[in-house]
């Protein structure tokens, strides 16, 4: 079982320590109405359990129970009002817990699992109630320690260990990411064949998100961006309210979430299905930058080097368009390009759309290794607010993004089926 295997790997790294993991709580949307529940990713990664309020304990030195879950109790009335719950008995059967207790037994049962362990792993976070509860338990442990009991007094954050594990995707995880990509790619095909002048951005958003759900996805992995014309120069634009017009480009940045794993894809295409001359020039610069950056992805290359590869192509393009002055090295040092390209080329991808893992550690950029998944997403953005910019460039924005798996000998594009060249896009949209 995938989750059991992960727990075994985690426990090899923590050694003689007890770990407490606290699941997500339901979040209030308005008054007594909650958002759709989504489990905390670290909690789900090690347990697979997806109900609110749960607490997991990993106690490798306990004689009987090494994996313990505290869950919502069986409650027929609550299930009538709010939906099914597993309860302790079904939790043990379905999720492989050695023992499961109802949450009202937390104070009575959980502290028993501290004994026999030298360290405690727990991440102090947003759950203030549980933070205070743990502090009370730690204070009581000191009394036991003075009386000769073997109990943990030092608290460590498990996030670093879990996040290091999450950096490297297993075969099962890659399969989930690929399925998220497939659902997303099909949705992109649908909107690219449907879009036309006079449609609103939210119409494309609605089509994307309904397709995600109808085809097995959990929904969107993040807030869908449908940004036409000047809106495309806003990196995280989310209103999606504008009416799209003839001869404009639209950036769509969206991805399905499938079984807790995300796709993160961007495509830019003409609303009327045909690029203008200047749109085509700018688009091809970004495409060349993206292809060059993707080709640079391989084990041993840093994520910063991938960015530099894309950046050089983009800056050369800006010089060729006479938007900034050259030569290349001087332009790179001068930073004028940052008016038009102001973000990094890549981030990690997985359960989080901006996935966990340190991009920089002690001043050193992350070096790519097999099993990592990252985005490659260069762009150029010509805001109408930029002083001195020629009119023909204003309000043009292009971003192209694919999801790349680092393999033993290089890389694999997980999103190859969505049209990307000018010719492919125009042919597809006819």
C-alpha positions in Angstrom: 0.0 0.0 0.0 1.3 3.4 -1.0 0.6 5.2 2.3 2.1 2.4 4.4 5.3 2.4 2.3 5.6 6.2 2.8 5.2 5.8 6.6 7.9 3.2 6.7 10.2 5.5 4.7 9.4 8.4 7.0 10.0 6.4 10.2 13.4 5.3 8.9 14.3 9.0 8.9 12.9 9.9 12.3 14.3 6.9 14.2 13.4 6.7 17.8 10.7 9.4 17.7 7.0 9.7 18.0 5.2 11.9 15.4 1.9 13.7 15.7 0.2 14.9 12.5 -2.9 17.1 12.6 -5.4 17.1 9.7 -7.2 20.0 8.3 -10.4 21.5 9.8 -13.4 22.6 7.9 -13.2 26.2 6.9 -16.2 28.5 7.2 -17.3 30.2 4.0 -20.3 32.2 5.3 -22.1 31.9 8.6 -22.7 28.1 9.1 -21.8 27.2 5.5 -18.4 25.6 4.9 -16.1 25.3 1.9 -15.7 21.9 0.3 -13.3 20.1 2.6 -9.8 19.3 1.5 -7.3 17.5 3.6 -3.9 18.9 4.6 -1.4 17.6 2.0 1.2 16.4 4.5 -1.4 14.6 6.6 -2.9 12.9 3.5 0.5 12.0 2.1 1.3 9.8 5.1 -2.2 8.6 6.0 -4.6 8.7 3.0 -7.3 9.8 5.4 -9.5 12.6 4.1 -12.0 13.5 6.9 -11.8 16.8 8.9 -10.3 17.1 12.4 -8.3 13.9 12.3 -5.1 13.4 14.3 -2.5 10.7 13.4 0.2 9.3 15.7 3.2 7.4 14.5 4.7 5.6 17.5 7.4 3.1 16.2 8.4 1.9 19.7 4.9 1.1 21.0 4.4 -2.6 21.5 1.0 -2.9 19.9 0.1 0.3 18.0 2.6 2.0 15.6 -0.1 3.8 13.5 -2.9 5.4 15.4 -5.7 7.6 14.2 -8.1 9.8 16.1 -11.3 10.4 14.1 -14.8 11.8 14.3 -17.0 9.3 16.2 -19.9 7.3 14.7 -22.9 9.6 14.8 -26.0 8.7 12.8 -27.6 12.1 13.3 -24.5 14.0 12.2 -24.3 11.8 9.1 -27.9 12.6 8.2 -27.2 16.3 8.3 -23.6 16.5 7.0 -22.6 13.3 5.2 -21.0 10.0 5.9 -18.0 9.5 8.2 -15.8 6.4 8.6 -15.8 6.1 12.4 -13.1 4.2 14.3 -13.9 0.7 13.2 -14.0 1.5 9.4 -11.0 3.7 9.7 -8.9 0.7 11.0 -10.2 -1.5 8.2 -9.9 0.9 5.3 -6.7 2.9 6.2 -4.6 0.3 8.0 -4.5 2.0 11.4 -3.4 -0.4 14.2 -6.0 1.3 16.4 -8.5 4.2 15.9 -10.1 6.2 18.6 -12.9 8.7 18.6 -11.7 12.3 19.0 -13.2 12.6 22.4 -10.6 10.1 23.6 -7.7 12.3 22.5 -6.6 13.6 25.9 -7.0 10.2 27.5 -5.2 8.1 24.9 -2.7 10.1 22.9 -0.2 10.9 25.7 0.2 7.2 26.3 2.1 6.9 23.0 4.9 9.3 24.1 6.5 6.8 26.4 9.4 4.9 25.0 10.3 7.6 22.5 13.2 10.1 22.8 12.0 12.8 20.4 8.7 14.3 19.3 7.9 15.5 15.8 5.1 18.0 15.5 4.5 21.1 13.4 3.2 24.0 15.3 0.7 25.6 12.9 -2.7 27.2 12.5 -4.5 24.9 14.9 -4.1 27.0 18.0 -6.3 24.7 20.1 -4.1 21.7 19.4 -0.9 23.7 19.9 -2.0 24.6 23.4 -3.1 21.0 24.1 0.4 19.7 23.1 2.1 22.3 25.2 0.1 21.0 28.2 1.1 17.5 27.5 4.8 18.4 27.1 4.7 20.1 30.5 3.2 17.0 32.1 6.0 14.9 30.4 8.6 16.8 32.3 7.3 15.4 35.5 7.4 11.8 34.1 11.0 12.5 32.9 12.1 13.5 36.4 10.6 10.3 37.8 12.7 8.2 35.4 10.3 7.6 32.5 11.7 7.6 28.9 9.6 10.3 27.3 10.4 13.0 24.6 11.1 16.5 25.7 12.5 18.0 22.4 10.0 18.9 19.7 11.1 18.9 16.0 9.2 19.9 12.8 8.4 16.9 10.6 7.9 19.2 7.6 11.5 19.1 6.4 11.5 15.3 6.3 8.0 15.0 4.7 8.7 17.7 2.1 12.0 16.1 1.1 10.1 12.9 0.5 7.5 14.8 -1.5 10.2 16.2 -3.8 10.6 12.8 -5.5 7.5 11.4 -7.2 6.9 7.7 -7.2 5.4 5.8 -10.1 2.0 6.0 -8.5 2.3 9.8 -8.0 3.5 10.4 -11.6 0.5 8.4 -12.8 -1.8 10.7 -10.9 -0.1 13.8 -12.2 -0.3 12.5 -15.8 -4.1 11.9 -15.3 -4.5 15.4 -14.1 -2.6 16.6 -17.2 -4.8 14.5 -19.5 -8.0 15.9 -18.0 -6.6 19.4 -18.3 -5.4 18.9 -21.9 -8.8 17.7 -23.0 -10.4 20.8 -21.4 -7.9 23.1 -23.2 -8.8 21.5 -26.5 -12.5 22.2 -25.8 -12.1 25.9 -25.0 -9.6 26.5 -27.9 -12.2 25.2 -30.3 -15.0 27.2 -28.7 -13.5 30.7 -28.0 -14.6 33.6 -30.2 -14.8 37.4 -30.0 -17.7 38.5 -27.8 -17.4 35.7 -25.3 -16.6 36.5 -21.6 -13.5 35.2 -19.8 -15.7 33.4 -17.3 -17.3 31.3 -20.0 -13.9 29.6 -20.7 -13.4 29.3 -16.9 -16.7 27.6 -16.5 -16.0 25.2 -19.4 -12.6 24.3 -18.0 -13.8 23.7 -14.4 -16.9 21.7 -15.4 -14.7 19.5 -17.6 -12.3 18.9 -14.8 -15.2 17.6 -12.5 -17.0 15.7 -15.2 -13.9 13.7 -16.1 -12.8 12.5 -12.7 -11.0 15.5 -11.3 -11.4 17.0 -7.8 -11.8 20.4 -9.4 -9.2 23.0 -10.2 -5.8 22.7 -8.6 -5.8 26.5 -8.1 -7.8 29.6 -9.1 -8.3 29.5 -12.9 -6.8 32.4 -14.8 -8.5 33.5 -18.1 -6.8 36.8 -18.9 -7.4 38.5 -22.2 -5.7 41.6 -23.6 -4.4 43.9 -20.8 -5.6 41.5 -18.1 -2.8 39.1 -19.3 -0.2 41.5 -17.9 -1.6 40.8 -14.4 0.2 37.6 -13.4 -2.4 36.2 -11.0 -5.5 37.8 -12.5 -8.6 36.0 -11.3 -11.7 38.2 -11.9 -12.2 36.5 -15.3 -15.0 39.0 -16.1 -14.0 40.8 -19.3 -15.6 40.4 -22.7 -12.9 39.2 -25.2 -12.5 41.1 -28.4 -11.3 40.5 -32.0 -7.5 40.5 -32.6 -6.7 39.9 -28.9 -4.7 37.2 -27.1 -5.9 35.4 -24.1 -3.7 33.6 -21.5 -5.3 30.6 -19.9 -3.5 29.3 -16.8 -5.4 26.3 -15.4 -5.0 22.8 -14.2 -7.1 20.0 -12.9 -6.5 18.3 -9.5 -6.7 14.5 -9.6 -6.6 12.4 -6.4 -4.7 15.2 -4.6 -2.2 15.9 -7.5 -2.2 19.0 -9.7 -1.6 20.0 -13.3 -0.4 23.5 -13.9 -0.6 24.5 -17.6 -0.6 27.8 -19.5 -1.5 28.5 -23.1 -1.8 31.7 -25.0 -3.9 31.8 -28.1 -5.8 34.4 -30.3 -9.4 34.9 -29.5 -10.3 34.8 -33.2 -8.0 31.9 -34.0 -5.4 33.9 -35.9 -2.3 35.7 -34.6 -1.4 39.1 -35.8 2.1 39.7 -37.1 3.4 41.3 -33.9 1.6 38.8 -31.7 3.2 36.0 -33.7 6.7 37.6 -33.2 6.3 37.9 -29.5 4.7 34.4 -29.1 7.6 32.8 -31.0 10.2 34.5 -28.7 8.4 33.0 -25.7 8.1 29.6 -27.3 11.8 29.5 -28.2 12.6 30.4 -24.6 10.4 27.7 -23.3 11.7 25.0 -25.6 15.3 25.9 -24.8 14.5 25.8 -21.1 12.8 22.4 -21.3 15.7 21.0 -23.3 18.0 22.1 -20.5 16.2 20.1 -17.8 18.1 17.1 -16.7 19.7 15.7 -13.6 22.5 17.8 -12.2 21.2 21.1 -13.6 20.0 23.7 -11.1 16.5 25.2 -11.3 18.3 28.6 -11.6 20.1 27.4 -14.7 16.8 26.5 -16.3 15.6 30.0 -15.6 18.8 31.6 -17.1 18.4 29.5 -20.2 14.9 30.9 -20.8 15.9 34.4 -19.7 18.7 34.7 -22.3 16.3 33.8 -25.2 13.7 36.3 -23.9 16.2 39.1 -23.6 17.6 38.4 -27.0 14.1 38.7 -28.3 13.4 42.0 -26.6 16.6 43.4 -28.1 15.6 42.2 -31.6 12.3 44.0 -31.2 14.2 47.1 -30.1 12.3 47.3 -26.9 15.5 47.2 -24.8 19.1 47.9 -25.8 21.9 45.4 -26.2 24.3 43.7 -26.2 22.9 40.7 -24.4 25.2 40.6 -21.3 24.8 44.3 -20.7 21.0 43.9 -21.0 21.0 41.0 -18.5 22.9 43.1 -16.0 20.8 46.2 -16.4 17.6 44.5 -15.5 15.4 46.5 -17.9 13.9 43.3 -19.1 12.1 42.9 -15.7 9.4 45.3 -16.9 8.4 42.6 -19.3 9.5 39.4 -17.6 9.4 39.6 -13.8 8.9 36.1 -12.5 10.8 32.9 -12.3 10.7 30.3 -15.0 10.0 27.3 -12.8 8.5 26.0 -9.6 8.0 22.5 -8.3 4.7 20.7 -8.9 2.9 17.9 -7.1 0.2 17.9 -4.4 0.6 21.6 -4.1 0.5 23.6 -7.3 3.6 25.4 -6.0 4.9 22.3 -4.4 6.9 21.9 -1.2 10.7 21.7 -1.3 13.3 24.4 -0.8 14.3 26.0 -4.1 17.3 27.5 -2.3 19.3 26.1 0.6 22.2 27.9 2.2 22.5 30.1 -0.9 22.6 27.1 -3.3 19.8 26.6 -5.8 18.0 23.3 -5.9 19.7 20.8 -8.2 17.3 18.7 -10.3 17.2 14.9 -9.7 15.1 12.1 -11.2 11.6 12.0 -9.9 11.2 15.8 -9.5 8.4 17.5 -11.4 8.6 21.2 -12.3 6.9 23.7 -14.5 8.7 25.6 -17.3 6.7 28.8 -17.9 8.5 31.8 -19.4 6.4 34.8 -20.5 6.5 38.3 -21.9 4.1 41.0 -20.7 3.6 44.4 -22.3 1.5 46.5 -19.9 -0.1 49.6 -21.3 1.2 51.4 -18.2 4.9 51.0 -19.3 6.1 54.4 -20.3 7.7 54.8 -23.7 6.3 51.5 -25.0 5.3 51.6 -28.7 1.5 51.3 -29.2 1.8 48.1 -31.2 3.2 46.2 -28.2 0.7 47.5 -25.6 -1.6 45.0 -23.8 0.1 42.0 -25.4 0.9 39.2 -23.0 2.2 35.7 -23.6 2.9 32.8 -21.2 3.5 29.2 -22.2 3.7 26.6 -19.4 4.3 22.8 -19.4 5.0 20.3 -16.6 8.3 18.5 -16.8 9.4 15.3 -15.1 13.1 14.9 -14.5 14.1 11.4 -15.7 17.3 9.4 -15.3 18.7 10.6 -18.7 16.9 13.9 -19.2 13.3 14.9 -18.9 9.8 14.1 -20.1 7.1 16.7 -21.0 3.9 15.6 -19.3 1.7 18.0 -21.3 2.7 17.4 -24.9 -0.7 17.1 -26.5 -2.0 20.7 -26.2 -1.2 22.7 -29.4 1.7 25.0 -28.8 3.3 26.3 -32.0 1.6 29.1 -33.9 0.9 26.7 -36.8 -0.6 24.0 -34.5 -2.7 26.6 -32.7 -4.1 28.2 -35.8 -4.8 24.8 -37.5 -6.5 23.5 -34.3 -8.7 26.5 -33.9 -10.0 26.6 -37.5 
